[in-house]
């Protein structure tokens, strides 16, 4: 059984949208604001925890039309300002109401090469949808125009037609650019500089390109065939992708400039060094970083028992420490791999959780338990050195800290024991220190993030950086935003405009 929105409510919304369309010259914003927001069709929760298929189905053409009709087409377009890559959102949405999906996706691709990815995983509710005028009229940002869902709709339509457009490439300039890392930031830079006619070579440490989109985001949230299609688009543009190439080991960063003839380098290696809590018991069998757990499950397909090249721990009772999207992904993956009980343990309340609202809702639907205002202070092992339980302590919220969220304060004497056999730590990542260790002139901050200027230029001439290696663990679209800035600077440098 599928989790499909109410047919009656949809028909009423469609009738209202069609009526407004016929009177387009005389309609008022108030009428558009009365069109109900379209729900996203999804698999039934009971069914989906037993498979790795994508949870949400995407809008139908009729749903997309109705949702697009909710857009007020504001002259000041606050949604564009909220988009890190500056997509002309009202323009692409307007084309959906006209049924011109090819033009719609073409408008998106003027700013972003990854609409199918961003439409699925970007936190639109705190970016383009947050300043949406409709949301303000309705006094609920969660009722804004569903921009991400509409972006996904036209991107999926293009893929289904088998007519994915390849950006126009200018004549060759003879300039060579190296991209270190094939995640969202690197993909964006590669596309933008290749468009200008520069030769691009992308270096990826893993055996498959795609970065965090491939190893970190589960199949049920981001089908890998979509990422593969996006990488094929880059290759069709003429971008060369070299896998199993670890810059800092296979080749030093400075060698790319001084020996290999590259005119500029972009570093987009992400934040792949997992953080731990430094508590007793973290070395027990059954304790994993979310990075390792998700990489095994996603990139190495460990969920395909008997077929996968890598094993994964068979857990019964799992505790995931953290409240971000990575924590939700880890918990939901554990459920699909066969855990009987999965719990999220987070030291603040749900209000402070950095995870997307949709991801939290999906986790709850799938039976994930939430233990809020609680955290682990010790992991307990048995005589074999395996996890058997976790000692937790409770918190209350105090004054806001530097993140703007209320600071958790320990409640003395509130210790309790949670029986678990697996603990997944998902409290964030730091930058991999390899490039810094092998590139002495590269300036970083105390967390290992590369320091850049407003053009994403590093302390080394002709070397730029962006994404999580600069921002810390952020989002796909923020990484892409930095990629656009860096690409613009690189293009200016190579074309003598700086």
N, C-alpha and C positions, 0 to 999 in steps of 0.2 A: 504493500500500500504506500502511495506517495503522499508526501506532505504538501498538498496543493491548496492555495488560497481559495476562499469562498467564491464560487461561481456567481452567486447572486450579487455580492458586493462588487465584483469585477464588472458585471453587466451594467450595474448602476453607474459606476465610474466611467465606463466606456460611453454610455449614453450621454452623460454630462460633458465629457471631453468632445464628442462629436458635435454636440449642440453648440459648444463654445467655438469650435473650429468654423462652423458655418456662419458665425457672426463675428469673425475675427476682428473686423474693423471697428466694432463697437463694444467689444468686451472690456471688462475692467478686471484689475488684479484680484478683486474680491471674489469674482466668479471662478477664476483659475484656482484660487486657494481652497475652494470647496471640493475640488477633485480629490478623492482619497488617495493616499500614497499606496503604490502597488507592492504587495508582499512578494518576497522571493520564493518561488517554488523550490522545494527541497525533498530529499529522500526522507522517508519515515525514520525517526531516530532508532527504533528497534532494529530495522533492517540495516541501516548504514553502519552500525557498529560491527557488523559482520562482514563488511567488505571495504575495499580501498577506493571505491568509486567516488567521484566528486560529490560532495554533500548537496550543493545547490545546483539546480538545473539551468538557471538563467531565465530571463524574461522571454515570453513569447512576443511575436511582433505586435500583437494587440496590446499587451501589457506595456511594452516599450512606448508605443504611441500614446497611451493614456498617461504614463508617467512623464513623458516629454512635454505633454500639454500642460503640466503643472508649472513649468518654467515661466517666470514672469518676464523674461527677456529684458532684465534691468539694463538701463543705459550705463550705469556705473560698474556693472558686472563684478560685484565683490568676490564672486566665486573664482574668477581668474586670479585675483590677488592672493587667494588662499591656496592656489595650486603651485607647488614648488617649481614646476617646469612651464608654467604659464599657458596651459592649453586654453584655446578660445572656446570655453564651455558653452555659452549661449548659442554660438554658431553651430557647433556640432549637434547640440540638442535640437535646434530648430530644424535641421535637416532630417532628423528622425520623424518629426511631425509631417514632413513632406514625403516620407518614404524613400528618400535618397540616402541609403545607408552607405553607399560607396563614397559619396561626398562627405558624409559625416565622419567616417573613419579617416578619410584623407585629411580633414581639418585637424584631427587629433594627432596624426603622424607628422604634421608640420612641427610639433613640439615634442612628441614622445613616440619612440619606436616600439613601445611595449604596452599597448592598450589592453590586450587580453590578460596580461599579468597584473598591471596596475588596477584594472577593473575588479580584480579578485582580491588582492591582498593589501591594497593601500588603505590607510585609515582615513577615508574621506570625511568621516564625521568630525574630525578635528582639523581638517584642512579645507578643501574646497566647499564642503557642505556646511561647515560651521558658520561662515558669514552669509550664507544664502538668505536673501531677503524673504523668501517664502517661510523659512524656518522662523525668522523673527516675527513675521506677521502672525504665525500660528503659536508663537512663544514656546517653540520646542524644536531645537536643532535636529532632533531625530526625525522630524517630519519635513525636513528640507527636501528638495528635489534629489532623487536617488541618482546622483551623477555617476558614481562608480558602477552601478548596475547598468546604466545606459551605455557607458563606455564599454563594458564587457559585452553587451548585446551586439553592438555594431562590429566589434573586433571578432567575435565568434561568427557573426554572419559572414564576414569577409573570408575567414578560414574555411567555412562550410562551402562557400562558392568556389574555393580553389583558385581564387584570384587575388592572392595577397600581393599588394603593390610593393615594388622595389623603388626606393627613393632614387631620384636622378643624381648621377655622379658627374661632377665637372671634369674637364680634361686633366690628365695627370700633371702634377706640379713637380714630381721628382723628389718630393720630401717624404721622409719615413718617420712614422710615429710608433712607439712601442706602448702597448697597454698591458700593465701588470695586474692580472686579475680579470675574470670574465663575469663578474656580478653586475648588478644594475648600473653602478657608476661607470664601470668599464665599457659596458655595452653602449651606454649613451654617448660617451666620448668617441668610441669607435665609429658609431654611426655619423655623428656630427662632423668629425674631421675627415672621414672618408667621403662624405658628400662634397667636400671642397676639393677633392681630387688628390688628397694625400694618400700614400700607401700606409696601411695599418697592419701591424702584426700584434696579435693578442696572445699573451702567455698565461696559461692556466696550470696550477700545481696539481689539480686532480686529473683523473682520466676522462672526465666529462666537463664541458664548459657550462656556465650558468651561475656559478657562485652559490650564494646562500639560497637562491631560488630553487636550486637543485638539491643541495644537501640539507638545508634547514627547514624548508616548508613541505609538509606532508602531501602525498599524492592526492588525498581526499580534499585538500584545500587548493592545491595547485598541480593539476595534471602535468607530468613531465613532458608529454607530447607537445604541449603548448610552448614550453621553454625550448624544446628541440626545434620547433618551427621558427621561433624568433632567432635562434642561432643560425639556422639555415638562411634566413633573410640576410643576416650579416655576411655570410659567406657568399651569397649571390651578389652582394654589393662589392665583393672583392676583398673582404677582410680575411686575412690568414689567421687561423687559430691553431696554436701549438699547445697541446696538452702534455701532462706529465713533465712540466717545465717549472721548476721551483726557483724563482729569482731570489738570489741570496745564497743559493746552493749550486744549482745547475749553472748559473751565471750571476755575477755580481751586478747590481744596479748600474754602477758607474761604467761597467764594461759595455753595456748597451749603448751608451753615449760615446765612449772613448775608443772602443774597438769594433763595434758592430755597425757603426754608421747611422744610428738613429738621430734624428734632429730634435726630438723631444720625447719625453717619457711621461706617462700618466700612471700613478700608483692607485689602484683601487682594490687592495687586497682584503678589505673588510676587517671585522673584529672577530677573529676566530679563536682567541685564547680564552677558554672558559674560566670564570671566576668560581672559587670555592669559598666555603664559609669559615674554613680553618677551625673546625670543631672536632672533637674527639669522635673517632669512628668513620671518618671520611675515606679511609683506606680499606674498609671492609669490602668483601665480595658482595655485590648487589648495589653499590653506590656508583652512579654514573653522572657525568656532566650531560646536560641536555644536548650539547654539540655531538658527543660521541653517540648517544642514543639515537638521535635523529639522523645522523649521517649513516649509521648502520641501517636504519630502517628505510630511509629515503634513497640515498645515493646507491647503497649496496643492496636494496630491496630485501632486507633480511626477513620481511614478513612473508616472503615466498618460501616457506619451509620445504626443504628438500631440493630447492633449485638455487637458492642464493649462495654466493661465495663467502658470505660472512654470517656467523651465528649472531643471535641476540638472546639476551637473558630471558628465560621463561619465568615471569613473575606472577604471583597470585594477588598480593596486596601491595599497591604502589603508592608512595607519597611523592608528589612533585612540589618542590620548594620554589615559590615565585608567583608573580601575578601578571606577567606579560604574555604576549602572544606565543612566545617560545614555550612557556609553561603550559598554556592551553594545548599547543600542538603536541607536546610530550605526553600529556595526560590522555588526550584523545587517541594518540597512537598506541599507548599502552593498552587502552581498552580494546582496540582492534586486534592487537597481537594476542589477546587472550586473558588479560588480567581480570580477576573476579571483582576486585574493588580498587578504585583509583580515587585518590584524594588530592586536591590542591590545598597546600598549606601556605597562607599568606599573612604577613604580620600587620597589615592594615585592613580596611574594610573594602567592600566591593567598589565603593565610590572612588577610592584612590587607585584602583587597579589600572595599570597602563594598557592592558589588553583591550582589543576592540570589543565593543558591546556585542556585536554579532557572534564573535568567537566565544565569549562567556556564555551567551544564550545557548549556543550549540552544545557547549560542554555540559551545561546543566541538563539539556534535553537528552543527552547520551548517558546520563546517570553518574557523571563525575560529581563527587562530594566536595564541598567547599568548607574548609576549616579556616575561618577568618580570625584576625587578631590573635594569631598564634604562629610560632616558629620553632624550628628544631634547635636545641642547644647541645644535643649529644645523640650520636647514633650507636645503638647497642648491638653487639654481635654475640653469636653462639660459640660453642667450643671449636667449631670448624672455621671460624673467622668470617662467617656469613651474617648478613643483616638479619636481625630478628625483631627489632623494635626501634622506636625513636622517642627520645625524651623531649617533650615540648614544653614551652612556657607561654603563658598568655600575656597579652598587651592591652593597653588602652591608649587612645589617641591624645596627644598633647598639642602643643602649638605647631604651626607649619614650619617645615625645614626649608633648606635652600631650593628644593625641588618644587615648593609650593604646596606639597601635600603635608597633612598633619603628621607629626613625628610620633612613631610608636614608642610607648613607654612601658617598660616591664612591670608586671604586677607581681610583687614579691609573694612567694609561697604558692604560685599557681602552676607548679610543675605537674605534668601528666604524662602517661605513657601511651603511645600509639603503636599497635602491632602492625609491622610491615616487613616485607622481605626485600623490597627494592626502594631506593631513594634516588630520585632524579633531581639534580640541582640546576635550576634555571633562573639564576639571579643576575644574569648579564655576562658580558664578555669584555675582554680587553684586547688591545691590538697585539698581533703576533710580533714578537720582537726581532724576528730574523733579519728583515731588511735593515732595521736600525743597527743591529749588531754588526752587519757587514758593510754599512755605509756610514762612516763616522761623521761626515759633514751634514747628515740629515738631522735637523733639529726636531725634537719631539717634546711633549709635555710630560709631567710626572706619571701619567697613566699610559704613556707610550703612543699617544695619538700624534700624528704628524702635524706640525704647526704650519699653516698656510696663510697667505694674505687674502685680500678680497677677491683676487682672481684665481684662487686655489693654487698659487705658486708656492713651492717649498723653499727652503733655504739654499737649495742647489739650483743653479741656472738650468733652464730648459727641463726642469723636473716639476711636475704638478701632481696633486693628490686630491682625492675626494671620496665621499661616502663614509662608511663606518670607520675606516682607518684614520679619518679626521674627526668625525662627529662622535665616535663611540658607537655602540649598537643603536642604530636609528631605524629608519623605514626605507622601503624600496624607493619611494618617490622622493624622499629627501636626498638619498644617494644620487638619484637621477638629476635632481636639481643642481647638485654640486658638479655632476658630470657636465651639464650644459654650460656652467660657468667656466669650468676648466677647458672645455672644447673651444669655447669662444676665445679664450686667452691664447690657446695653442694656435688656433687659426690666425689670430692677429699677429702672433710672433712669427709664424712661418711666412706670412704674407707681407711682413715688413710694416705692420700698422702700429707697432709699439715702439 
